[in-house]
Amino acid sequence: MHHTKTPQPRALGDHTWRDRAACSSTPHHQVDPELFFPEPDEVDRIREAKTLCAQCPVRRVCLDAALENGDSAGIRGGMTEEEREPLHKKLEHRLDYGRVNEVLAGRDIHLTKAERRAVARAAYQAELPASRLAWLLKITEEHAEKLYRRTRREIRNRAVEEEEKVDKTPRSQPHALPVREDLGTAA
């Protein structure tokens, strides 16, 4: 069984991935950057750009960068503006545990709101000091303490909700003893 390795997320401010992009021009491979900014009805140009994207070793990183930077113009990561639009809208809810683990390991990468909450929860559960969470998320220690308080409340509230669900679960009623009328008549 062959597993495709998930590309490592780019570090904050890292643009070196662009050097490996299929769309980057070299003396032996000239690419017109305008190819990636076609009009919606220029089907041949769109197909040509997407064909180049399909062979790109950093296509996923390009797409992530477009989403994370709010780049909505042109073809990025093999997708047109219209194809990326729903992803832009959903980005803040993306929760990729690979990215969360990268940050917990000390890498500086772009995180969504959901991923930042997951880092805070994991750090809290691992009993990391607030100073470490602050360093991981590039925030103040006071903000990290606030995140820990919120995480503590969320965990407590979830436990209470689970307890309430258990209390509301209908328990099986003990079978009542049959009364004389229920027994019927003997033959």
Residue pairs with C-beta under 8 A, 6 or more apart in sequence:
6 98
7 58
7 60
7 61
8 102
9 61
9 64
9 96
9 98
9 99
9 102
9 107
9 109
9 110
10 17
10 61
10 64
10 65
10 109
10 110
11 107
11 108
11 109
12 108
12 109
12 110
13 108
17 58
17 61
17 62
17 65
18 24
18 58
20 57
20 58
21 56
21 57
21 58
21 62
22 31
22 52
22 53
22 55
22 56
22 57
22 59
23 31
23 33
23 35
23 36
23 49
23 52
23 53
23 56
24 31
25 31
25 33
31 52
35 45
35 48
35 49
35 52
36 49
36 74
36 75
36 76
37 73
37 74
37 75
38 45
38 46
38 49
38 75
40 80
40 82
46 75
46 80
49 75
50 75
50 78
53 59
53 62
53 75
53 77
53 78
54 78
56 62
56 78
59 77
59 78
60 77
62 76
62 77
62 78
63 76
63 77
63 78
63 79
63 84
63 87
64 77
64 110
65 71
65 76
65 77
66 72
66 76
66 77
66 84
67 84
67 87
67 88
67 91
68 91
68 110
70 88
72 81
72 84
72 85
72 88
73 81
74 81
75 81
76 84
77 84
79 87
91 112
92 112
92 113
92 114
93 112
93 113
93 114
94 112
94 114
94 115
95 112
95 114
95 115
95 118
96 115
97 118
99 109
99 111
99 115
100 111
100 115
100 118
100 119
100 122
102 109
103 109
103 111
103 115
103 119
103 136
103 137
104 119
104 122
104 123
104 126
104 136
106 136
108 138
111 119
111 137
116 137
117 147
117 151
119 133
119 136
119 137
120 133
120 137
120 144
120 147
120 148
120 150
120 151
121 151
121 154
121 155
123 132
123 133
123 136
123 148
124 133
124 147
124 148
124 151
124 152
124 155
130 141
130 144
130 145
130 148
131 141
131 144
133 139
133 144
133 147
133 148
134 140
134 141
134 143
134 144
137 143
137 144
137 147
139 147
